[in-house]
């Protein structure tokens, strides 16, 4: 199950997952993959479609990832961040 928004035809935004982004990138959540407890927890933490997320920091080895959303910072494991589907505006 993927909580998802429909993307309009001709939209130039790139779809990716949160774990693939560089520090400083600002994206919009499209949904969370899965229907298990981890997916539910990510949604409860605020990763809902339309939410703006900023990648604040990456650990030296890439795990964990610190993001900012809804006015707070959150550290995610790379495996958790991989489940958050995001769209980024064109560069």
BELTA-V77032 format. One record per pair of residues at least 12 apart in sequence whose ideal C-beta (glycine too) atoms are under 6 Angstrom apart, sorted by the first residue. I is the first residue (numbers start at 0). GAP is how many residues later the second one is. D is the distance in Angstrom with one decimal. If there is no record, write none. Layout:
BEGIN
[[I,GAP,D] [I,GAP,D]]
END
This chain:
BEGIN
[[0,34,4.0] [1,29,5.0] [1,31,5.4] [2,28,4.1] [2,29,5.4] [3,26,5.8] [3,27,4.0] [4,25,5.6] [4,44,4.6] [11,78,4.6] [12,74,4.3] [12,76,5.9] [13,74,5.1] [14,72,5.3] [16,65,5.1] [16,68,5.9] [17,63,4.1] [17,66,4.0] [17,68,5.6] [18,59,4.9] [18,62,3.9] [18,63,4.4] [20,34,4.9] [22,32,5.5] [22,35,5.3] [24,30,4.9] [25,28,4.8] [26,26,5.6] [26,59,4.0] [26,61,4.7] [27,24,5.7] [27,59,5.3] [28,18,5.2] [28,20,5.8] [28,22,4.5] [28,57,5.6] [29,19,5.8] [29,55,4.6] [29,57,5.5] [30,18,5.7] [30,54,4.9] [31,15,5.5] [31,51,5.7] [31,52,5.8] [32,50,4.5] [33,49,5.8] [45,23,5.2] [45,24,4.7] [46,37,5.2] [50,18,5.7] [52,14,5.3] [52,16,4.7] [53,14,4.6] [54,12,5.7] [55,12,5.2] [62,15,4.5] [63,12,5.9] [63,13,5.6] [64,16,5.1]]
END
